Amino acid sequence: MIALLAPKNGVTDVTQLRGKTVAALQSTGTYRMVRALIKEANGIDIEKDATIQNVDNPAASVTLVMADRADAALSWEPNITTGLVKKPDLRVIFKASDAYHKIGSGDLPYFGVGIRQELIDKNPGIVAKVSKIFEECLSGINADTAKAVDLFGEKTGVPNDILKEAMGSKRLAFRFRPMTDEASRMSVIKASEFLARNGLLNKPVDDKFFAV
């Protein structure tokens, strides 16, 4: 769901961003993560090799590139789809997931659910119940995304047609990954190793991190 947008007559690859202007919300962990991804996958440090135009929110970066005030915009869904719909001459030149697959194994997790140890201690079985809630929620969304958007889309503040396009294109997708699954836990561990070696975590997590 994280991507870089650029005009179709502009840069076509992140390696061409040297000397260019990239609009991005620098205060976010997403920005720092993407900077590390591009550095490892493409050998370019966008903060040193390009000019970063800081913005106040993730939608503003897309607005700047739509107005030809930046060469590329870093944002995430549904802002990416909003830009593509409003200005069809934009294109995606970078996807965070593609970059991560280039340098590592497994997927790069984006959303997680945490639970306090004292709650686990006081309520045996609570972990499985909370996990089941999220599994059923995502299963319902994925089973009929159009219906889910019609029911709840307006509460997001994003037009329903934008949400449907974002999810229909698979740029915005939800996949349930329970931490009872060894491969799912390993994807989190591998992601934490990537973050740690780029200074975004003090150290990687281990099996003690998971409530299973």
N, C-alpha and C positions, 0 to 999 in steps of 0.2 A: 504493500500500500504506500510505500515511500518511493518517490521518484524525482527526477530532474526533468523539467520541461524547457524546450527551446523552440524558436521559430524554425519553420522548415527551410528557410533560406539562411539559417545561421549555423551554429556548431552542430555536428552530428555525433560527436563522441566526447566523453569527459576529458580525454587527453587533449582536446582542442580548447579547453578552458583556460589554458595559460594566457595571461594577459587580458582575460575577459572579466566581466562583472557578473557575479552570481548573487541573486537575491535570496536571503535565507534568514531564518529566525535563529540567531546564534546562541540564544540563551537556553536552547533545548538540548536534551540528551540525544534527540534524533539527529540534530546537526552534527554533534560531536561523533556520533556513531557513523554517520555517512562520510564525514571527513576521513575517519579511520578506514572505512571500507574502500573508498576511492584510492587512498594512499597505498593500501596493501594490494588491491586488485589491479590498479592502473598506474601506480608509481608517480602520482601527482598529489601534491598537498594543496588543496584549493584555498587554504588560508594564506599560504605563502606564494603560490604560483598564480593565483587569481586575486581579484578584488572582491571582497564580500560586502554586499550592500545589506546591512542589517535591517530587519523589518520588525513590526510590532506583533504580528500574528501570522500564522501559516498561509492565510488567504492573501495577505498583502504581497508576498513574494510572487505569486502568480499574477496578481494585478500589475506589478511592475514589468514583468516580461511581456504581458499583453499590451502594455503601453509603450513598448520598445525602450524602456528605461533600464533594462538589464538584459544580458545575453542569455541567461538561464535562470531558472527558479527552482529552488528546492522546496518541496512541500509533500503533503500526503493526502490521501483520500479523505473526504470527497472533493478537496480543492483541486486535485489534478483533473478530475473529470469535469469540474466546473470550467476550468480553463480550456479544455479541449472542446467542450460544447460551445462556449461563447466565442472562441476564436479557433476555428478549425485548422488554421495554418500552423498551429503548435503541434509538437510531437514529443514523445517521451524519448529521452536519450540515455537514461540511466534508471535502472530499478535496483533498489537495495538488495532484494532477494537474489537477483542474478549475480550481483557482485559477491555476495556472501557464498553462493554456491561455487564461485570461481576460486575462492581462497580456502574454503572449509568443507566440512561434511555435514549433512543434515540441513535443517531449516533454521532460520534466525527467528526465535520467538519474539513477539512484540508485546502482547498483553499477557499478564499473569494474575493469578488470584492468590493472595496471601492470607494466612490465618494465624492467630496468636496461639502460642503454646498453652497458655493458661485456659483458653477456651477448649482446646483439644483435651486437656487433662480433666476438665469439669464435665465434658460432654462426649463420652465414648461414642464413636460412630459419626461425629459431626463432620469429619473430613469427607467421608463418602457421601453424606447428604448434600454438602455444599458443592462437591464435584458434580453430583447428579443434576443439580439445579442448572449449572452452566452447560452441561452436556445436552439437557433437554431444550434449553433456550436456543443454543446454536443449531441443534437438529431441526427445530421448528423454523428458524430463519432460512436454513439451507434447503429445507424441503420445498418451500414456496417463498422465494425472496420477494416477489411482487406483492403477495398478500401481506407479508411482514411489513413491507414499506407502507402499504396502504393503511395498515392498522396503526403503526407507530412512527412513521417517517416524519410527520409534521412536528413531533416533539424534539427532533434533532435540530430544527431550524434550517434544514437543508431541503430544497425542493424535491419532491418525490421522484420526478423524472431524472434528476441528477443521481440520486441514490440507486435507482434501478439500473441506470447506465453503468455506474461504478461497479455494482455487484454483477451485472450481466457480463461485463468485460473481464471479470475475474481479477481486476486490479484491487478491488476490495473484496476479500474473502475471509471466511472464518473457519478454522479447523480446530476441533476440540482435541487437546493432547493431555490426557490424564497423567499425573505423575506416578501412578501405579504401573505405568508402562515404561520398561527399561529404556527403550529407544527415545521416548519423550524426555526422560530425565537426562539422557546423554546429550540431547540437543541443547538443553539448558546449560549443562556443564561446558560443552564445547563453545557455546556462545559466550559464557562467562570468561573462558580462557582468551577468546578474541578481545573482549572488552578489557581484561586485565593487562594484556600485553600492549594495549594502546593507551594505558593510563586512565581508563574509564571506570575501572574497579580496582580496589586495593589488592584483591586476590580473587582467584576463581572460587566458585562454590564447590561443595562436595555433597555426598549423599545425605549429610546431616541437615542440609538446607531444605529437604523435601518432607512434606507431610503426606504420607502414603497410607 
